[in-house]
Amino acid sequence: MAGHGPATDWGEDKASDYKERLGIYLFIVYCVVYAAFVALNTFTPKLMGMIVFSGLNLAVVYGMGLIILAIIMGIIYNNMCTKAEDQMNK
């Protein structure tokens, strides 16, 4: 059984350094926001039970905010990387 090579030639990605740095920065931002969530839950658990929005407590609102933040950061990462690839890989 003979194998075959890649279906496409991807070549060099000149934007890879930019994409790596951007990914690391966004990861650090998310880690800081998540660490604050964990710290609040650890050191002031009663605060997380406080009703803040439409009958929902802070824990639920913050947790959903983390999920939404991850989605938004993913969209930002994709858009910025696409622009960088278009500019640098011409």
C-alpha positions as CSV (number, residue, x, y, z in Angstrom):
1,M,0.0,0.0,0.0
2,A,1.6,3.3,-1.1
3,G,1.1,6.5,0.8
4,H,0.8,9.9,-0.6
5,G,2.1,13.3,0.4
6,P,0.1,16.2,1.8
7,A,-2.9,17.4,-0.3
8,T,-1.7,21.0,-0.3
9,D,1.6,22.7,0.0
10,W,1.4,25.0,3.0
11,G,4.8,26.6,2.8
12,E,6.3,28.8,5.4
13,D,3.9,30.7,7.8
14,K,5.6,34.1,8.3
15,A,2.9,35.1,10.8
16,S,3.5,32.2,13.2
17,D,5.5,34.2,15.7
18,Y,2.8,36.8,15.8
19,K,0.1,34.2,16.3
20,E,2.1,32.5,19.0
21,R,2.6,35.7,21.0
22,L,-1.1,36.7,20.6
23,G,-2.2,33.3,21.8
24,I,0.0,33.5,24.8
25,Y,-1.2,37.0,25.7
26,L,-4.8,36.0,25.4
27,F,-4.2,32.9,27.4
28,I,-2.6,35.0,30.2
29,V,-5.6,37.4,30.2
30,Y,-8.0,34.5,30.5
31,C,-5.9,32.9,33.3
32,V,-6.0,36.1,35.3
33,V,-9.8,36.4,35.0
34,Y,-10.2,32.7,35.8
35,A,-7.8,32.9,38.8
36,A,-9.9,35.8,40.2
37,F,-13.0,33.6,39.8
38,V,-11.3,30.7,41.7
39,A,-10.0,33.1,44.4
40,L,-13.4,34.6,45.0
41,N,-14.9,31.1,45.3
42,T,-12.1,30.0,47.7
43,F,-11.8,33.0,50.0
44,T,-15.3,34.6,49.9
45,P,-17.8,31.9,49.0
46,K,-20.7,33.8,50.5
47,L,-20.0,36.6,48.0
48,M,-20.6,34.2,45.2
49,G,-24.1,33.6,46.5
50,M,-25.1,37.2,46.2
51,I,-27.9,37.9,43.6
52,V,-26.5,40.2,41.0
53,F,-28.7,39.9,37.8
54,S,-32.2,38.7,37.2
55,G,-32.3,36.3,40.1
56,L,-28.9,34.8,39.3
57,N,-26.1,34.7,41.8
58,L,-22.5,36.0,41.1
59,A,-21.1,32.5,40.7
60,V,-23.5,31.7,37.8
61,V,-23.1,35.2,36.1
62,Y,-19.3,35.1,36.5
63,G,-19.1,31.5,35.2
64,M,-21.2,32.3,32.1
65,G,-19.1,35.4,31.7
66,L,-16.0,33.2,31.5
67,I,-17.6,31.0,28.8
68,I,-18.6,34.1,26.8
69,L,-15.2,35.6,27.3
70,A,-13.5,32.5,25.9
71,I,-15.8,32.6,22.8
72,I,-15.1,36.3,22.2
73,M,-11.4,35.8,22.7
74,G,-11.4,33.0,20.2
75,I,-13.2,35.2,17.6
76,I,-10.7,38.0,18.3
77,Y,-7.7,35.6,17.9
78,N,-9.1,34.2,14.6
79,N,-9.7,37.6,13.1
80,M,-6.3,39.0,14.2
81,C,-4.5,35.9,13.0
82,T,-6.3,36.0,9.6
83,K,-5.3,39.6,9.1
84,A,-1.7,38.9,10.0
85,E,-1.5,35.9,7.7
86,D,-3.0,37.9,4.8
87,Q,-0.4,40.7,5.4
88,M,2.7,38.7,6.1
89,N,2.2,35.7,3.8
90,K,1.8,37.5,0.5
